[in-house]
């Protein structure tokens, strides 16, 4: 069912974005309390909250990364995932260096720079995956630009598959 492959990817993206919004809404306001509850030192909590809150934005990118990774693995093209991951990590390291330490005329951002560097690296990886998913041979074969419709049946199928996988671990 090759024509369904890209539509399943879209369903996972839709469900993942809803989940990411839920996580953001729950964790953002509770971040200081979470770190205090697990016994983190008071002087470290503000830095942890800053880092966590920026990482919460990364959840939206991770949805695209994860869905596309599964799509490319499913169609036996893991090379796309590998290249996107390697390039994203290289960008992550470079962005961290620049943003943490304030290179090339930018101010040193410390922990905030580390978080934004990671965000930038993940964004690059997500863009590469989505570009490959939506263009070229992938679009021609799987019609990824035409399969955006919401399909609740496929969402339920995917949720059932995830629940079954969790029970059998």
Buried (B, 14 or more C-beta within 10 A) or exposed (E): EEEBBBBBBBBBBBBBBEEBEEEBEEBEEEBBEBBBEEEBEEEEBEBBBBBBBBBBBBBBBBBBBBBBBBBBEEBEBEEBBEBBBEBBBEBBEBBBBBBBEBEEEEEEBBBBBBBBBBBBBBBBBBBBBBBBBEEEEBBEEBBBEEBEEEBEEBBEBBEEEEEEEEEEE
